[in-house]
Amino acid sequence: MENLVCFEKVAETINEFCSAVGIGRTLFYREVKSGRIKILKAGRKTLVPISQRREYLQRLEEAGL
């Protein structure tokens, strides 16, 4: 019998984040610089916690954008 383990994704790449939220990389980096999006570094890899996607979209919704 095979043991299957499922993992919940906790972070995504910049491209995945931008695609999911509908913004480009330039705006993404602007938002990171302003502190509105928090990132994680794993060596040279930049990751965005999944929670940041929900929080970013929530802020946009609250701002009426």
Distance bins in CASP14 RR format, pairs under 12 A and 6 or more apart:
PFRMAT RR
TARGET T0000
AUTHOR 0000-0000-0000
RMODE 2
METHOD distances of the structure
MODEL  1
8 49 0 0 0 0 0 1 0 0 0 0 0
8 50 0 0 0 0 1 0 0 0 0 0 0
8 51 0 0 0 0 0 1 0 0 0 0 0
9 16 0 0 0 0 1 0 0 0 0 0 0
9 17 0 0 0 0 0 1 0 0 0 0 0
9 20 0 0 0 0 0 1 0 0 0 0 0
9 47 0 0 0 0 0 1 0 0 0 0 0
9 48 0 0 0 0 0 1 0 0 0 0 0
9 49 0 0 0 0 0 1 0 0 0 0 0
9 50 1 0 0 1 0 0 0 0 0 0 0
9 51 0 0 0 0 0 1 0 0 0 0 0
9 53 0 0 0 0 0 1 0 0 0 0 0
10 40 0 0 0 0 1 0 0 0 0 0 0
10 42 0 0 0 0 0 1 0 0 0 0 0
10 47 0 0 0 0 1 0 0 0 0 0 0
10 48 0 0 0 0 0 1 0 0 0 0 0
10 49 1 0 0 1 0 0 0 0 0 0 0
10 50 1 0 1 0 0 0 0 0 0 0 0
10 51 0 0 0 0 1 0 0 0 0 0 0
10 52 0 0 0 0 0 1 0 0 0 0 0
10 53 0 0 0 0 0 1 0 0 0 0 0
11 17 0 0 0 0 1 0 0 0 0 0 0
11 38 0 0 0 0 0 1 0 0 0 0 0
11 39 0 0 0 0 1 0 0 0 0 0 0
11 40 1 0 0 1 0 0 0 0 0 0 0
11 41 0 0 0 0 0 1 0 0 0 0 0
11 42 0 0 0 0 1 0 0 0 0 0 0
11 45 0 0 0 0 1 0 0 0 0 0 0
11 46 0 0 0 0 1 0 0 0 0 0 0
11 47 1 1 0 0 0 0 0 0 0 0 0
11 48 1 0 0 1 0 0 0 0 0 0 0
11 49 1 0 1 0 0 0 0 0 0 0 0
11 50 1 0 0 1 0 0 0 0 0 0 0
11 51 0 0 0 0 1 0 0 0 0 0 0
11 52 0 0 0 0 1 0 0 0 0 0 0
11 53 0 0 0 0 0 1 0 0 0 0 0
12 18 0 0 0 0 1 0 0 0 0 0 0
12 19 0 0 0 0 1 0 0 0 0 0 0
12 20 1 0 0 1 0 0 0 0 0 0 0
12 21 0 0 0 0 0 1 0 0 0 0 0
12 28 0 0 0 0 0 1 0 0 0 0 0
12 37 0 0 0 0 0 1 0 0 0 0 0
12 39 0 0 0 0 0 1 0 0 0 0 0
12 40 0 0 0 0 0 1 0 0 0 0 0
12 45 0 0 0 0 0 1 0 0 0 0 0
12 46 0 0 0 0 0 1 0 0 0 0 0
12 47 1 0 0 1 0 0 0 0 0 0 0
12 48 1 0 1 0 0 0 0 0 0 0 0
12 49 0 0 0 0 1 0 0 0 0 0 0
12 50 1 0 0 1 0 0 0 0 0 0 0
12 51 0 0 0 0 0 1 0 0 0 0 0
12 52 0 0 0 0 1 0 0 0 0 0 0
12 53 1 0 0 1 0 0 0 0 0 0 0
12 54 0 0 0 0 0 1 0 0 0 0 0
13 19 0 0 0 0 1 0 0 0 0 0 0
13 20 0 0 0 0 0 1 0 0 0 0 0
13 25 0 0 0 0 0 1 0 0 0 0 0
13 28 0 0 0 0 0 1 0 0 0 0 0
13 39 0 0 0 0 0 1 0 0 0 0 0
13 40 0 0 0 0 0 1 0 0 0 0 0
13 42 0 0 0 0 0 1 0 0 0 0 0
13 45 1 0 0 1 0 0 0 0 0 0 0
13 46 1 0 0 1 0 0 0 0 0 0 0
13 47 1 0 0 1 0 0 0 0 0 0 0
13 48 1 0 0 1 0 0 0 0 0 0 0
13 49 0 0 0 0 0 1 0 0 0 0 0
13 50 0 0 0 0 0 1 0 0 0 0 0
13 53 0 0 0 0 0 1 0 0 0 0 0
14 20 0 0 0 0 0 1 0 0 0 0 0
14 21 0 0 0 0 0 1 0 0 0 0 0
14 23 0 0 0 0 0 1 0 0 0 0 0
14 24 0 0 0 0 1 0 0 0 0 0 0
14 25 1 0 0 1 0 0 0 0 0 0 0
14 26 0 0 0 0 0 1 0 0 0 0 0
14 27 0 0 0 0 0 1 0 0 0 0 0
14 28 1 0 0 1 0 0 0 0 0 0 0
14 29 0 0 0 0 1 0 0 0 0 0 0
14 31 0 0 0 0 0 1 0 0 0 0 0
14 32 0 0 0 0 1 0 0 0 0 0 0
14 37 0 0 0 0 1 0 0 0 0 0 0
14 39 1 0 0 1 0 0 0 0 0 0 0
14 40 0 0 0 0 0 1 0 0 0 0 0
14 41 0 0 0 0 0 1 0 0 0 0 0
14 45 0 0 0 0 1 0 0 0 0 0 0
14 46 1 0 1 0 0 0 0 0 0 0 0
14 47 0 0 0 0 1 0 0 0 0 0 0
14 48 1 0 0 1 0 0 0 0 0 0 0
14 52 0 0 0 0 0 1 0 0 0 0 0
14 53 0 0 0 0 0 1 0 0 0 0 0
15 21 0 0 0 0 0 1 0 0 0 0 0
15 22 0 0 0 0 0 1 0 0 0 0 0
15 23 0 0 0 0 0 1 0 0 0 0 0
15 24 0 0 0 0 1 0 0 0 0 0 0
15 25 1 0 0 1 0 0 0 0 0 0 0
15 28 0 0 0 0 1 0 0 0 0 0 0
15 45 0 0 0 0 0 1 0 0 0 0 0
15 46 0 0 0 0 0 1 0 0 0 0 0
15 47 0 0 0 0 0 1 0 0 0 0 0
15 48 0 0 0 0 0 1 0 0 0 0 0
16 22 0 0 0 0 0 1 0 0 0 0 0
16 25 0 0 0 0 0 1 0 0 0 0 0
16 28 0 0 0 0 0 1 0 0 0 0 0
16 46 0 0 0 0 0 1 0 0 0 0 0
16 47 0 0 0 0 1 0 0 0 0 0 0
16 48 1 0 0 1 0 0 0 0 0 0 0
16 49 0 0 0 0 0 1 0 0 0 0 0
16 50 0 0 0 0 1 0 0 0 0 0 0
16 52 0 0 0 0 0 1 0 0 0 0 0
16 53 0 0 0 0 1 0 0 0 0 0 0
17 23 0 0 0 0 1 0 0 0 0 0 0
17 24 0 0 0 0 1 0 0 0 0 0 0
17 25 0 0 0 0 1 0 0 0 0 0 0
17 27 0 0 0 0 0 1 0 0 0 0 0
17 28 1 0 0 1 0 0 0 0 0 0 0
17 29 0 0 0 0 0 1 0 0 0 0 0
17 31 0 0 0 0 0 1 0 0 0 0 0
17 32 0 0 0 0 0 1 0 0 0 0 0
17 37 1 0 0 1 0 0 0 0 0 0 0
17 38 0 0 0 0 0 1 0 0 0 0 0
17 39 0 0 0 0 1 0 0 0 0 0 0
17 40 0 0 0 0 0 1 0 0 0 0 0
17 46 0 0 0 0 1 0 0 0 0 0 0
17 47 0 0 0 0 1 0 0 0 0 0 0
17 48 1 0 1 0 0 0 0 0 0 0 0
17 49 0 0 0 0 1 0 0 0 0 0 0
17 50 0 0 0 0 1 0 0 0 0 0 0
17 51 0 0 0 0 0 1 0 0 0 0 0
17 52 1 0 0 1 0 0 0 0 0 0 0
17 53 1 0 0 1 0 0 0 0 0 0 0
17 54 0 0 0 0 0 1 0 0 0 0 0
17 55 0 0 0 0 0 1 0 0 0 0 0
17 56 0 0 0 0 1 0 0 0 0 0 0
17 57 0 0 0 0 0 1 0 0 0 0 0
18 24 1 0 1 0 0 0 0 0 0 0 0
18 25 1 0 1 0 0 0 0 0 0 0 0
18 26 0 0 0 0 1 0 0 0 0 0 0
18 27 0 0 0 0 1 0 0 0 0 0 0
18 28 1 0 1 0 0 0 0 0 0 0 0
18 29 0 0 0 0 0 1 0 0 0 0 0
18 30 0 0 0 0 0 1 0 0 0 0 0
18 31 0 0 0 0 0 1 0 0 0 0 0
18 32 0 0 0 0 0 1 0 0 0 0 0
18 37 0 0 0 0 0 1 0 0 0 0 0
18 46 0 0 0 0 0 1 0 0 0 0 0
18 48 0 0 0 0 1 0 0 0 0 0 0
18 52 0 0 0 0 0 1 0 0 0 0 0
18 53 0 0 0 0 0 1 0 0 0 0 0
18 56 0 0 0 0 0 1 0 0 0 0 0
19 25 0 0 0 0 0 1 0 0 0 0 0
19 28 0 0 0 0 0 1 0 0 0 0 0
19 48 0 0 0 0 0 1 0 0 0 0 0
19 53 0 0 0 0 0 1 0 0 0 0 0
20 28 0 0 0 0 0 1 0 0 0 0 0
20 48 0 0 0 0 1 0 0 0 0 0 0
20 50 0 0 0 0 1 0 0 0 0 0 0
20 52 0 0 0 0 0 1 0 0 0 0 0
20 53 1 0 1 0 0 0 0 0 0 0 0
20 54 0 0 0 0 0 1 0 0 0 0 0
20 56 0 0 0 0 1 0 0 0 0 0 0
20 57 0 0 0 0 1 0 0 0 0 0 0
21 27 0 0 0 0 1 0 0 0 0 0 0
21 28 0 0 0 0 1 0 0 0 0 0 0
21 31 0 0 0 0 1 0 0 0 0 0 0
21 36 0 0 0 0 0 1 0 0 0 0 0
21 37 0 0 0 0 1 0 0 0 0 0 0
21 48 0 0 0 0 1 0 0 0 0 0 0
21 50 0 0 0 0 0 1 0 0 0 0 0
21 52 0 0 0 0 1 0 0 0 0 0 0
21 53 1 0 0 1 0 0 0 0 0 0 0
21 54 0 0 0 0 0 1 0 0 0 0 0
21 55 0 0 0 0 0 1 0 0 0 0 0
21 56 1 0 0 1 0 0 0 0 0 0 0
21 57 1 0 0 1 0 0 0 0 0 0 0
21 58 0 0 0 0 0 1 0 0 0 0 0
21 59 0 0 0 0 0 1 0 0 0 0 0
21 60 0 0 0 0 1 0 0 0 0 0 0
21 61 0 0 0 0 0 1 0 0 0 0 0
21 65 0 0 0 0 0 1 0 0 0 0 0
22 28 0 0 0 0 1 0 0 0 0 0 0
22 31 0 0 0 0 0 1 0 0 0 0 0
22 53 0 0 0 0 0 1 0 0 0 0 0
22 56 0 0 0 0 0 1 0 0 0 0 0
22 57 0 0 0 0 1 0 0 0 0 0 0
22 60 0 0 0 0 0 1 0 0 0 0 0
22 65 0 0 0 0 0 1 0 0 0 0 0
23 29 0 0 0 0 0 1 0 0 0 0 0
23 30 0 0 0 0 1 0 0 0 0 0 0
23 31 1 0 0 1 0 0 0 0 0 0 0
23 32 0 0 0 0 0 1 0 0 0 0 0
23 36 0 0 0 0 0 1 0 0 0 0 0
23 37 0 0 0 0 1 0 0 0 0 0 0
23 48 0 0 0 0 0 1 0 0 0 0 0
23 53 0 0 0 0 0 1 0 0 0 0 0
23 56 0 0 0 0 1 0 0 0 0 0 0
23 57 0 0 0 0 0 1 0 0 0 0 0
23 60 0 0 0 0 1 0 0 0 0 0 0
23 65 0 0 0 0 0 1 0 0 0 0 0
24 30 0 0 0 0 1 0 0 0 0 0 0
24 31 0 0 0 0 1 0 0 0 0 0 0
24 37 0 0 0 0 0 1 0 0 0 0 0
25 31 0 0 0 0 0 1 0 0 0 0 0
25 32 0 0 0 0 0 1 0 0 0 0 0
25 37 0 0 0 0 0 1 0 0 0 0 0
25 46 0 0 0 0 0 1 0 0 0 0 0
25 48 0 0 0 0 0 1 0 0 0 0 0
26 32 0 0 0 0 0 1 0 0 0 0 0
26 33 0 0 0 0 0 1 0 0 0 0 0
27 33 0 0 0 0 0 1 0 0 0 0 0
27 34 0 0 0 0 0 1 0 0 0 0 0
27 36 0 0 0 0 0 1 0 0 0 0 0
27 37 0 0 0 0 1 0 0 0 0 0 0
27 56 0 0 0 0 0 1 0 0 0 0 0
27 60 0 0 0 0 0 1 0 0 0 0 0
27 65 0 0 0 0 0 1 0 0 0 0 0
28 34 0 0 0 0 0 1 0 0 0 0 0
28 35 0 0 0 0 0 1 0 0 0 0 0
28 36 0 0 0 0 0 1 0 0 0 0 0
28 37 1 0 0 1 0 0 0 0 0 0 0
28 38 0 0 0 0 0 1 0 0 0 0 0
28 39 0 0 0 0 1 0 0 0 0 0 0
28 46 0 0 0 0 1 0 0 0 0 0 0
28 48 0 0 0 0 1 0 0 0 0 0 0
28 52 0 0 0 0 0 1 0 0 0 0 0
28 53 0 0 0 0 0 1 0 0 0 0 0
28 56 0 0 0 0 1 0 0 0 0 0 0
29 35 0 0 0 0 0 1 0 0 0 0 0
29 36 0 0 0 0 0 1 0 0 0 0 0
29 37 0 0 0 0 1 0 0 0 0 0 0
29 39 0 0 0 0 1 0 0 0 0 0 0
29 46 0 0 0 0 1 0 0 0 0 0 0
29 48 0 0 0 0 0 1 0 0 0 0 0
30 36 0 0 0 0 1 0 0 0 0 0 0
30 37 0 0 0 0 1 0 0 0 0 0 0
31 37 1 0 1 0 0 0 0 0 0 0 0
31 38 0 0 0 0 1 0 0 0 0 0 0
31 39 0 0 0 0 1 0 0 0 0 0 0
31 48 0 0 0 0 0 1 0 0 0 0 0
31 52 0 0 0 0 1 0 0 0 0 0 0
31 53 0 0 0 0 0 1 0 0 0 0 0
31 55 0 0 0 0 0 1 0 0 0 0 0
31 56 1 0 0 1 0 0 0 0 0 0 0
31 59 0 0 0 0 1 0 0 0 0 0 0
31 60 0 0 0 0 0 1 0 0 0 0 0
32 38 1 0 0 1 0 0 0 0 0 0 0
32 39 1 0 1 0 0 0 0 0 0 0 0
32 40 0 0 0 0 0 1 0 0 0 0 0
32 41 0 0 0 0 0 1 0 0 0 0 0
32 46 0 0 0 0 1 0 0 0 0 0 0
32 47 0 0 0 0 0 1 0 0 0 0 0
32 48 0 0 0 0 1 0 0 0 0 0 0
32 52 0 0 0 0 1 0 0 0 0 0 0
32 56 0 0 0 0 0 1 0 0 0 0 0
33 39 0 0 0 0 0 1 0 0 0 0 0
34 56 0 0 0 0 0 1 0 0 0 0 0
34 59 0 0 0 0 0 1 0 0 0 0 0
35 52 0 0 0 0 0 1 0 0 0 0 0
35 55 0 0 0 0 0 1 0 0 0 0 0
35 56 0 0 0 0 0 1 0 0 0 0 0
35 59 0 0 0 0 0 1 0 0 0 0 0
36 48 0 0 0 0 0 1 0 0 0 0 0
36 52 0 0 0 0 1 0 0 0 0 0 0
36 55 0 0 0 0 1 0 0 0 0 0 0
36 56 1 0 0 1 0 0 0 0 0 0 0
36 57 0 0 0 0 0 1 0 0 0 0 0
36 58 0 0 0 0 0 1 0 0 0 0 0
36 59 1 0 0 1 0 0 0 0 0 0 0
36 60 0 0 0 0 1 0 0 0 0 0 0
36 63 0 0 0 0 0 1 0 0 0 0 0
36 65 0 0 0 0 0 1 0 0 0 0 0
37 46 0 0 0 0 0 1 0 0 0 0 0
37 47 0 0 0 0 0 1 0 0 0 0 0
37 48 1 0 0 1 0 0 0 0 0 0 0
37 49 0 0 0 0 1 0 0 0 0 0 0
37 51 0 0 0 0 0 1 0 0 0 0 0
37 52 1 0 1 0 0 0 0 0 0 0 0
37 53 0 0 0 0 1 0 0 0 0 0 0
37 54 0 0 0 0 0 1 0 0 0 0 0
37 55 0 0 0 0 1 0 0 0 0 0 0
37 56 1 0 1 0 0 0 0 0 0 0 0
37 57 0 0 0 0 0 1 0 0 0 0 0
37 59 0 0 0 0 1 0 0 0 0 0 0
37 60 0 0 0 0 0 1 0 0 0 0 0
38 46 0 0 0 0 0 1 0 0 0 0 0
38 47 0 0 0 0 0 1 0 0 0 0 0
38 48 1 0 0 1 0 0 0 0 0 0 0
38 49 1 0 0 1 0 0 0 0 0 0 0
38 50 0 0 0 0 0 1 0 0 0 0 0
38 51 0 0 0 0 1 0 0 0 0 0 0
38 52 1 0 1 0 0 0 0 0 0 0 0
38 53 0 0 0 0 0 1 0 0 0 0 0
38 55 0 0 0 0 1 0 0 0 0 0 0
38 56 0 0 0 0 1 0 0 0 0 0 0
39 45 0 0 0 0 0 1 0 0 0 0 0
39 46 1 0 1 0 0 0 0 0 0 0 0
39 47 1 0 0 1 0 0 0 0 0 0 0
39 48 1 0 1 0 0 0 0 0 0 0 0
39 49 0 0 0 0 1 0 0 0 0 0 0
39 52 1 0 0 1 0 0 0 0 0 0 0
39 56 0 0 0 0 0 1 0 0 0 0 0
40 46 1 0 0 1 0 0 0 0 0 0 0
40 47 1 0 1 0 0 0 0 0 0 0 0
40 48 1 0 0 1 0 0 0 0 0 0 0
40 49 1 0 0 1 0 0 0 0 0 0 0
40 50 0 0 0 0 0 1 0 0 0 0 0
40 51 0 0 0 0 0 1 0 0 0 0 0
40 52 0 0 0 0 1 0 0 0 0 0 0
41 47 1 0 0 1 0 0 0 0 0 0 0
41 48 0 0 0 0 0 1 0 0 0 0 0
42 48 0 0 0 0 0 1 0 0 0 0 0
42 49 0 0 0 0 0 1 0 0 0 0 0
46 52 0 0 0 0 0 1 0 0 0 0 0
47 53 0 0 0 0 0 1 0 0 0 0 0
48 54 0 0 0 0 0 1 0 0 0 0 0
48 55 0 0 0 0 0 1 0 0 0 0 0
48 56 0 0 0 0 1 0 0 0 0 0 0
49 55 0 0 0 0 1 0 0 0 0 0 0
49 56 0 0 0 0 0 1 0 0 0 0 0
50 56 0 0 0 0 0 1 0 0 0 0 0
50 57 0 0 0 0 0 1 0 0 0 0 0
51 57 0 0 0 0 0 1 0 0 0 0 0
51 58 0 0 0 0 0 1 0 0 0 0 0
52 58 0 0 0 0 0 1 0 0 0 0 0
52 59 0 0 0 0 0 1 0 0 0 0 0
53 59 0 0 0 0 0 1 0 0 0 0 0
53 60 0 0 0 0 0 1 0 0 0 0 0
54 60 0 0 0 0 0 1 0 0 0 0 0
54 61 0 0 0 0 0 1 0 0 0 0 0
55 61 0 0 0 0 0 1 0 0 0 0 0
55 62 0 0 0 0 0 1 0 0 0 0 0
56 62 0 0 0 0 0 1 0 0 0 0 0
56 63 0 0 0 0 0 1 0 0 0 0 0
56 65 0 0 0 0 0 1 0 0 0 0 0
57 63 0 0 0 0 0 1 0 0 0 0 0
57 64 0 0 0 0 0 1 0 0 0 0 0
57 65 0 0 0 0 0 1 0 0 0 0 0
58 64 0 0 0 0 0 1 0 0 0 0 0
58 65 0 0 0 0 0 1 0 0 0 0 0
59 65 0 0 0 0 1 0 0 0 0 0 0
END
